[in-house]
Amino acid sequence: MGFYEYSAKDAMERLLEGNAAYVASGQAVWHAPRELLMRYAEDGQHPYAIIVACSDSRVVPEMIFSAEIGDLFVIRVAGNVMDAHQLGSIEYAAEHLGTGLIVVLGHDHCGAVDAAMNHQPEGYIKYITDEIIKAIGDERDECRACCLNVQHSCEIIERSLQIQKDEREYGLRVAGAIYHLETGVVEFI
């Protein structure tokens, strides 16, 4: 299987199964038994997927994918935009933790996308909305804009020379997805 403990295909299957379980259960269930916490404290982390998610409090990747502690390496930033800090975190997890799948997880009803489309933010928020505007251009459909924003972040990740190397050598994969707040369903795009 190469460098990664879980292939991108295995990780994608676990995410899809976890999301199906989350949607079917109708509730978010998450527990971390003390034994599990102790195991990860002693043995370190071995996440099967890297999730770049929006900071929105309604989007909790561990719950959305029915994941346990240690399963996901989650990077959260408003609008799931990319900069050097996020890319460094992604490269770290891919290279040093052996994580074979990177998922940029956007969501519908995203406040950052709305701000980019319909407002003139000031201060540091403008760094986020300017990046989203680069992604969406003059798109006016909110759902389509969210998808374009996810695709833009995936493209930025794909430009990383380290990520390109890991894709060639180890089968690392980058995927985009949209979480639907009303249904709980994750749609890979």
DRENPA-3360 file (N, C-alpha, C; in nm, 2 decimals, always signed):
BEGIN
1 = MGFYEYSA = +0.08/-0.12/+0.00/+0.00/+0.00/+0.00/+0.09/+0.13/+0.00 ~ +0.21/+0.12/+0.02/+0.30/+0.23/+0.02/+0.31/+0.30/+0.16 ~ +0.33/+0.43/+0.16/+0.36/+0.50/+0.28/+0.23/+0.51/+0.37 ~ +0.12/+0.52/+0.32/+0.00/+0.55/+0.39/-0.06/+0.42/+0.46 ~ -0.10/+0.44/+0.58/-0.17/+0.33/+0.65/-0.31/+0.30/+0.59 ~ -0.37/+0.40/+0.54/-0.50/+0.39/+0.47/-0.49/+0.45/+0.33 ~ -0.52/+0.38/+0.23/-0.52/+0.44/+0.10/-0.63/+0.54/+0.09 ~ -0.62/+0.63/-0.01/-0.72/+0.73/-0.04/-0.85/+0.66/-0.06;
9 = KDAMERLL = -0.86/+0.55/-0.13/-0.98/+0.48/-0.15/-1.04/+0.43/-0.02 ~ -0.96/+0.37/+0.06/-1.01/+0.32/+0.19/-1.06/+0.44/+0.28 ~ -0.99/+0.55/+0.28/-1.03/+0.66/+0.36/-1.16/+0.72/+0.31 ~ -1.18/+0.73/+0.17/-1.30/+0.78/+0.12/-1.42/+0.69/+0.15 ~ -1.40/+0.56/+0.15/-1.50/+0.46/+0.19/-1.54/+0.48/+0.33 ~ -1.44/+0.50/+0.42/-1.47/+0.52/+0.56/-1.55/+0.65/+0.58 ~ -1.52/+0.76/+0.51/-1.59/+0.88/+0.52/-1.73/+0.87/+0.47 ~ -1.75/+0.80/+0.36/-1.89/+0.78/+0.31/-1.97/+0.69/+0.40;
17 = EGNAAYVA = -1.91/+0.59/+0.45/-1.99/+0.50/+0.54/-2.02/+0.58/+0.67 ~ -1.93/+0.66/+0.72/-1.95/+0.73/+0.84/-2.06/+0.84/+0.82 ~ -2.06/+0.90/+0.71/-2.16/+1.00/+0.68/-2.30/+0.94/+0.67 ~ -2.30/+0.82/+0.60/-2.43/+0.75/+0.59/-2.48/+0.71/+0.73 ~ -2.39/+0.67/+0.82/-2.44/+0.63/+0.95/-2.49/+0.75/+1.03 ~ -2.42/+0.87/+1.01/-2.46/+0.99/+1.07/-2.60/+1.03/+1.02 ~ -2.62/+1.03/+0.89/-2.75/+1.07/+0.83/-2.86/+0.97/+0.88 ~ -2.83/+0.84/+0.88/-2.93/+0.74/+0.92/-2.97/+0.75/+1.06;
25 = SGQAVWHA = -2.87/+0.79/+1.15/-2.90/+0.79/+1.29/-2.99/+0.91/+1.33 ~ -2.99/+1.01/+1.25/-3.06/+1.13/+1.28/-3.01/+1.21/+1.40 ~ -2.90/+1.17/+1.45/-2.84/+1.25/+1.56/-2.69/+1.24/+1.56 ~ -2.62/+1.33/+1.62/-2.48/+1.33/+1.63/-2.44/+1.26/+1.76 ~ -2.36/+1.15/+1.74/-2.31/+1.08/+1.86/-2.16/+1.07/+1.85 ~ -2.10/+1.11/+1.96/-1.95/+1.11/+1.96/-1.90/+1.08/+2.10 ~ -1.82/+0.99/+2.11/-1.77/+0.95/+2.25/-1.62/+0.92/+2.24 ~ -1.55/+0.95/+2.34/-1.41/+0.92/+2.35/-1.37/+0.85/+2.48;
33 = PRELLMRY = -1.38/+0.72/+2.48/-1.35/+0.65/+2.61/-1.21/+0.68/+2.65 ~ -1.19/+0.68/+2.78/-1.06/+0.71/+2.84/-0.95/+0.62/+2.78 ~ -0.98/+0.49/+2.76/-0.88/+0.40/+2.70/-0.83/+0.45/+2.57 ~ -0.92/+0.50/+2.49/-0.89/+0.55/+2.36/-0.80/+0.67/+2.37 ~ -0.84/+0.76/+2.46/-0.75/+0.88/+2.48/-0.61/+0.84/+2.52 ~ -0.60/+0.74/+2.61/-0.47/+0.70/+2.66/-0.39/+0.64/+2.55 ~ -0.46/+0.56/+2.46/-0.39/+0.49/+2.35/-0.33/+0.60/+2.26 ~ -0.40/+0.70/+2.22/-0.35/+0.81/+2.14/-0.25/+0.89/+2.20;
41 = AEDGQHPY = -0.26/+0.91/+2.33/-0.15/+0.98/+2.41/-0.02/+0.91/+2.40 ~ -0.03/+0.78/+2.41/+0.09/+0.69/+2.41/+0.15/+0.66/+2.27 ~ +0.06/+0.63/+2.18/+0.10/+0.59/+2.04/+0.10/+0.69/+1.94 ~ +0.05/+0.81/+1.97/+0.05/+0.92/+1.87/-0.08/+0.91/+1.78 ~ -0.09/+1.00/+1.69/-0.21/+1.00/+1.60/-0.18/+0.94/+1.47 ~ -0.29/+0.87/+1.41/-0.28/+0.81/+1.28/-0.41/+0.83/+1.21 ~ -0.44/+0.96/+1.17/-0.57/+0.99/+1.11/-0.57/+0.93/+0.97 ~ -0.69/+0.89/+0.93/-0.70/+0.83/+0.79/-0.74/+0.94/+0.69;
49 = AIIVACSD = -0.78/+1.06/+0.73/-0.81/+1.16/+0.63/-0.78/+1.30/+0.69 ~ -0.74/+1.39/+0.61/-0.73/+1.53/+0.64/-0.85/+1.60/+0.59 ~ -0.92/+1.68/+0.68/-1.04/+1.75/+0.64/-1.01/+1.90/+0.66 ~ -1.02/+1.98/+0.55/-1.01/+2.12/+0.56/-1.16/+2.17/+0.56 ~ -1.20/+2.22/+0.67/-1.34/+2.25/+0.69/-1.36/+2.40/+0.72 ~ -1.48/+2.45/+0.70/-1.51/+2.59/+0.74/-1.52/+2.59/+0.89 ~ -1.49/+2.71/+0.95/-1.50/+2.72/+1.10/-1.64/+2.73/+1.15 ~ -1.74/+2.73/+1.06/-1.88/+2.74/+1.10/-1.91/+2.64/+1.21;
57 = SRVVPEMI = -1.98/+2.68/+1.31/-2.00/+2.60/+1.43/-2.10/+2.48/+1.40 ~ -2.17/+2.49/+1.29/-2.27/+2.39/+1.25/-2.20/+2.28/+1.17 ~ -2.08/+2.29/+1.14/-2.00/+2.19/+1.06/-1.90/+2.13/+1.15 ~ -1.92/+2.01/+1.20/-1.83/+1.94/+1.29/-1.79/+1.80/+1.22 ~ -1.67/+1.80/+1.15/-1.64/+1.69/+1.07/-1.64/+1.56/+1.15 ~ -1.59/+1.55/+1.27/-1.59/+1.43/+1.34/-1.73/+1.37/+1.36 ~ -1.83/+1.45/+1.37/-1.97/+1.41/+1.38/-2.03/+1.37/+1.25 ~ -2.00/+1.46/+1.15/-2.05/+1.44/+1.01/-2.01/+1.30/+0.96;
65 = FSAEIGDL = -1.89/+1.26/+0.99/-1.83/+1.14/+0.94/-1.83/+1.02/+1.04 ~ -1.90/+1.04/+1.15/-1.91/+0.94/+1.26/-1.77/+0.89/+1.29 ~ -1.68/+0.98/+1.31/-1.54/+0.95/+1.33/-1.51/+0.95/+1.48 ~ -1.41/+0.88/+1.52/-1.36/+0.88/+1.66/-1.24/+0.97/+1.67 ~ -1.21/+1.00/+1.80/-1.09/+1.08/+1.82/-0.97/+1.01/+1.75 ~ -0.89/+1.09/+1.69/-0.77/+1.04/+1.62/-0.79/+0.99/+1.48 ~ -0.92/+0.99/+1.43/-0.95/+0.94/+1.29/-0.92/+1.05/+1.19 ~ -0.95/+1.18/+1.22/-0.94/+1.29/+1.12/-0.84/+1.39/+1.17;
73 = FVIRVAGN = -0.77/+1.45/+1.08/-0.68/+1.56/+1.10/-0.76/+1.68/+1.05 ~ -0.82/+1.76/+1.13/-0.91/+1.86/+1.09/-0.84/+2.00/+1.10 ~ -0.85/+2.07/+0.99/-0.80/+2.21/+0.98/-0.93/+2.30/+0.95 ~ -0.95/+2.39/+1.04/-1.07/+2.47/+1.02/-1.04/+2.62/+1.00 ~ -1.10/+2.68/+0.90/-1.08/+2.82/+0.87/-1.21/+2.87/+0.80 ~ -1.25/+2.99/+0.83/-1.37/+3.04/+0.77/-1.36/+3.04/+0.62 ~ -1.47/+2.98/+0.56/-1.47/+2.97/+0.41/-1.38/+2.87/+0.35 ~ -1.32/+2.78/+0.44/-1.23/+2.68/+0.40/-1.13/+2.73/+0.29;
81 = VMDAHQLG = -1.08/+2.85/+0.31/-0.98/+2.91/+0.22/-0.84/+2.86/+0.25 ~ -0.75/+2.87/+0.16/-0.61/+2.82/+0.17/-0.52/+2.94/+0.18 ~ -0.42/+2.92/+0.27/-0.30/+3.01/+0.28/-0.19/+2.92/+0.32 ~ -0.07/+2.98/+0.34/+0.05/+2.91/+0.38/+0.03/+2.83/+0.50 ~ -0.05/+2.88/+0.60/-0.07/+2.80/+0.73/-0.14/+2.68/+0.70 ~ -0.25/+2.68/+0.63/-0.33/+2.56/+0.60/-0.25/+2.46/+0.52 ~ -0.18/+2.51/+0.42/-0.10/+2.43/+0.33/+0.01/+2.36/+0.41 ~ +0.07/+2.43/+0.50/+0.18/+2.37/+0.59/+0.12/+2.26/+0.68;
89 = SIEYAAEH = +0.00/+2.28/+0.73/-0.07/+2.18/+0.81/-0.10/+2.06/+0.73 ~ -0.15/+2.08/+0.61/-0.18/+1.97/+0.52/-0.06/+1.89/+0.48 ~ +0.05/+1.96/+0.45/+0.17/+1.89/+0.41/+0.22/+1.81/+0.53 ~ +0.21/+1.87/+0.65/+0.26/+1.80/+0.77/+0.18/+1.66/+0.79 ~ +0.05/+1.67/+0.78/-0.03/+1.55/+0.80/-0.01/+1.45/+0.70 ~ +0.00/+1.49/+0.57/+0.03/+1.40/+0.46/+0.16/+1.33/+0.48 ~ +0.26/+1.41/+0.50/+0.40/+1.36/+0.50/+0.44/+1.29/+0.63 ~ +0.40/+1.35/+0.75/+0.45/+1.29/+0.87/+0.35/+1.20/+0.95;
97 = LGTGLIVV = +0.23/+1.21/+0.91/+0.13/+1.12/+0.98/+0.08/+1.01/+0.88 ~ +0.12/+1.02/+0.76/+0.08/+0.92/+0.66/-0.06/+0.92/+0.63 ~ -0.12/+1.03/+0.61/-0.26/+1.05/+0.58/-0.28/+1.06/+0.43 ~ -0.35/+0.97/+0.37/-0.36/+0.95/+0.22/-0.47/+1.02/+0.15 ~ -0.56/+1.09/+0.22/-0.67/+1.16/+0.16/-0.69/+1.30/+0.22 ~ -0.70/+1.40/+0.13/-0.73/+1.54/+0.17/-0.87/+1.57/+0.12 ~ -0.96/+1.62/+0.21/-1.09/+1.66/+0.17/-1.11/+1.80/+0.21 ~ -1.14/+1.89/+0.11/-1.19/+2.02/+0.13/-1.34/+2.02/+0.15;
105 = LGHDHCGA = -1.39/+2.04/+0.27/-1.53/+2.03/+0.30/-1.59/+2.17/+0.31 ~ -1.66/+2.21/+0.21/-1.74/+2.33/+0.21/-1.88/+2.29/+0.26 ~ -1.97/+2.39/+0.27/-2.11/+2.36/+0.31/-2.20/+2.47/+0.25 ~ -2.33/+2.43/+0.24/-2.42/+2.53/+0.19/-2.45/+2.63/+0.31 ~ -2.51/+2.74/+0.27/-2.54/+2.85/+0.37/-2.42/+2.90/+0.44 ~ -2.31/+2.91/+0.37/-2.18/+2.95/+0.42/-2.18/+3.10/+0.44 ~ -2.16/+3.15/+0.56/-2.15/+3.29/+0.58/-2.04/+3.36/+0.51 ~ -1.92/+3.30/+0.50/-1.81/+3.36/+0.43/-1.84/+3.37/+0.28;
113 = VDAAMNHQ = -1.90/+3.28/+0.22/-1.94/+3.29/+0.08/-2.04/+3.39/+0.06 ~ -2.14/+3.40/+0.15/-2.24/+3.50/+0.15/-2.18/+3.64/+0.16 ~ -2.08/+3.66/+0.25/-2.01/+3.79/+0.27/-1.94/+3.83/+0.14 ~ -1.88/+3.73/+0.08/-1.80/+3.76/-0.05/-1.90/+3.80/-0.16 ~ -2.01/+3.74/-0.16/-2.11/+3.76/-0.27/-2.19/+3.89/-0.25 ~ -2.23/+3.92/-0.12/-2.33/+4.02/-0.10/-2.29/+4.14/-0.01 ~ -2.17/+4.14/+0.04/-2.13/+4.24/+0.13/-1.99/+4.30/+0.10 ~ -1.95/+4.40/+0.17/-1.82/+4.46/+0.15/-1.74/+4.46/+0.28;
121 = PEGYIKYI = -1.69/+4.34/+0.32/-1.63/+4.33/+0.45/-1.50/+4.41/+0.46 ~ -1.47/+4.45/+0.59/-1.35/+4.52/+0.61/-1.26/+4.45/+0.71 ~ -1.15/+4.50/+0.74/-1.06/+4.43/+0.84/-1.01/+4.30/+0.78 ~ -0.97/+4.21/+0.87/-0.91/+4.09/+0.83/-1.01/+3.99/+0.76 ~ -1.14/+4.02/+0.78/-1.23/+3.93/+0.71/-1.21/+3.95/+0.56 ~ -1.17/+4.06/+0.51/-1.15/+4.09/+0.37/-1.05/+3.99/+0.31 ~ -0.95/+3.95/+0.39/-0.85/+3.85/+0.33/-0.93/+3.72/+0.29 ~ -1.02/+3.68/+0.37/-1.10/+3.56/+0.34/-1.19/+3.58/+0.22;
129 = TDEIIKAI = -1.27/+3.69/+0.23/-1.36/+3.72/+0.12/-1.30/+3.74/-0.01 ~ -1.18/+3.81/-0.01/-1.11/+3.83/-0.14/-1.06/+3.70/-0.20 ~ -1.02/+3.60/-0.12/-0.99/+3.47/-0.17/-1.11/+3.40/-0.23 ~ -1.22/+3.41/-0.16/-1.35/+3.35/-0.21/-1.39/+3.41/-0.34 ~ -1.37/+3.55/-0.35/-1.41/+3.62/-0.48/-1.32/+3.57/-0.59 ~ -1.19/+3.54/-0.57/-1.11/+3.48/-0.67/-1.17/+3.35/-0.72 ~ -1.22/+3.28/-0.63/-1.28/+3.14/-0.66/-1.41/+3.15/-0.74 ~ -1.50/+3.24/-0.69/-1.63/+3.24/-0.75/-1.66/+3.34/-0.86;
137 = GDERDECR = -1.57/+3.44/-0.87/-1.59/+3.54/-0.97/-1.73/+3.61/-0.95 ~ -1.81/+3.62/-1.05/-1.94/+3.69/-1.04/-2.05/+3.59/-1.03 ~ -2.02/+3.47/-0.98/-2.13/+3.37/-0.96/-2.23/+3.42/-0.86 ~ -2.36/+3.41/-0.89/-2.47/+3.46/-0.80/-2.54/+3.35/-0.73 ~ -2.53/+3.22/-0.78/-2.60/+3.11/-0.72/-2.51/+3.06/-0.60 ~ -2.57/+3.07/-0.48/-2.50/+3.04/-0.36/-2.44/+2.90/-0.35 ~ -2.52/+2.80/-0.40/-2.47/+2.66/-0.40/-2.36/+2.64/-0.50 ~ -2.37/+2.70/-0.61/-2.26/+2.69/-0.71/-2.14/+2.76/-0.66;
145 = ACCLNVQH = -2.16/+2.88/-0.60/-2.04/+2.95/-0.54/-1.97/+2.87/-0.44 ~ -2.04/+2.80/-0.35/-1.98/+2.72/-0.25/-1.90/+2.61/-0.32 ~ -1.95/+2.55/-0.42/-1.87/+2.44/-0.50/-1.75/+2.50/-0.56 ~ -1.76/+2.62/-0.63/-1.65/+2.68/-0.69/-1.54/+2.71/-0.59 ~ -1.58/+2.76/-0.47/-1.49/+2.79/-0.36/-1.41/+2.66/-0.32 ~ -1.48/+2.55/-0.30/-1.42/+2.43/-0.27/-1.32/+2.39/-0.37 ~ -1.36/+2.39/-0.50/-1.27/+2.35/-0.61/-1.15/+2.44/-0.61 ~ -1.16/+2.57/-0.59/-1.05/+2.66/-0.58/-0.95/+2.62/-0.48;
153 = SCEIIERS = -1.00/+2.59/-0.36/-0.91/+2.54/-0.25/-0.84/+2.41/-0.29 ~ -0.91/+2.32/-0.35/-0.85/+2.19/-0.40/-0.74/+2.22/-0.50 ~ -0.76/+2.32/-0.59/-0.66/+2.35/-0.69/-0.53/+2.41/-0.62 ~ -0.55/+2.49/-0.52/-0.44/+2.55/-0.45/-0.36/+2.44/-0.38 ~ -0.42/+2.34/-0.32/-0.36/+2.23/-0.25/-0.28/+2.15/-0.36 ~ -0.34/+2.13/-0.47/-0.28/+2.05/-0.58/-0.15/+2.12/-0.64 ~ -0.14/+2.25/-0.62/-0.02/+2.32/-0.66/+0.11/+2.29/-0.58 ~ +0.09/+2.25/-0.46/+0.20/+2.22/-0.36/+0.29/+2.11/-0.42;
161 = LQIQKDER = +0.41/+2.14/-0.44/+0.51/+2.04/-0.49/+0.51/+1.92/-0.40 ~ +0.51/+1.94/-0.27/+0.51/+1.82/-0.18/+0.38/+1.73/-0.20 ~ +0.27/+1.79/-0.22/+0.15/+1.72/-0.24/+0.16/+1.65/-0.38 ~ +0.21/+1.71/-0.48/+0.22/+1.65/-0.61/+0.31/+1.53/-0.60 ~ +0.42/+1.54/-0.53/+0.51/+1.43/-0.51/+0.44/+1.31/-0.44 ~ +0.37/+1.35/-0.33/+0.30/+1.24/-0.25/+0.19/+1.17/-0.34 ~ +0.13/+1.25/-0.43/+0.03/+1.19/-0.52/+0.09/+1.09/-0.61 ~ +0.21/+1.13/-0.66/+0.28/+1.03/-0.76/+0.33/+0.91/-0.68;
169 = EYGLRVAG = +0.40/+0.94/-0.57/+0.47/+0.83/-0.50/+0.38/+0.74/-0.42 ~ +0.28/+0.80/-0.35/+0.21/+0.72/-0.25/+0.06/+0.71/-0.28 ~ +0.01/+0.78/-0.38/-0.13/+0.77/-0.41/-0.22/+0.86/-0.33 ~ -0.16/+0.97/-0.28/-0.24/+1.07/-0.21/-0.34/+1.12/-0.30 ~ -0.46/+1.16/-0.25/-0.57/+1.21/-0.33/-0.63/+1.33/-0.26 ~ -0.67/+1.43/-0.34/-0.73/+1.55/-0.30/-0.88/+1.55/-0.35 ~ -0.98/+1.57/-0.27/-1.12/+1.57/-0.31/-1.19/+1.68/-0.25 ~ -1.29/+1.73/-0.32/-1.38/+1.84/-0.27/-1.51/+1.78/-0.23;
177 = AIYHLETG = -1.58/+1.84/-0.13/-1.71/+1.80/-0.09/-1.79/+1.91/-0.03 ~ -1.92/+1.90/-0.04/-2.02/+2.00/+0.02/-2.10/+1.92/+0.12 ~ -2.11/+1.98/+0.24/-2.20/+1.93/+0.34/-2.33/+2.01/+0.34 ~ -2.44/+1.94/+0.33/-2.57/+2.00/+0.33/-2.63/+2.01/+0.47 ~ -2.65/+2.13/+0.52/-2.69/+2.15/+0.66/-2.82/+2.09/+0.69 ~ -2.92/+2.10/+0.60/-3.06/+2.05/+0.62/-3.06/+1.90/+0.63 ~ -2.98/+1.83/+0.55/-3.00/+1.69/+0.55/-2.88/+1.61/+0.62 ~ -2.77/+1.68/+0.64/-2.65/+1.61/+0.69/-2.57/+1.53/+0.59;
185 = VVEFI = -2.61/+1.53/+0.47/-2.55/+1.46/+0.36/-2.42/+1.53/+0.31 ~ -2.31/+1.46/+0.29/-2.19/+1.51/+0.23/-2.19/+1.46/+0.09 ~ -2.18/+1.56/+0.00/-2.18/+1.53/-0.15/-2.04/+1.55/-0.20 ~ -1.97/+1.45/-0.25/-1.84/+1.47/-0.31/-1.85/+1.53/-0.45 ~ -1.77/+1.63/-0.48/-1.78/+1.69/-0.61/-1.66/+1.67/-0.69;
% end
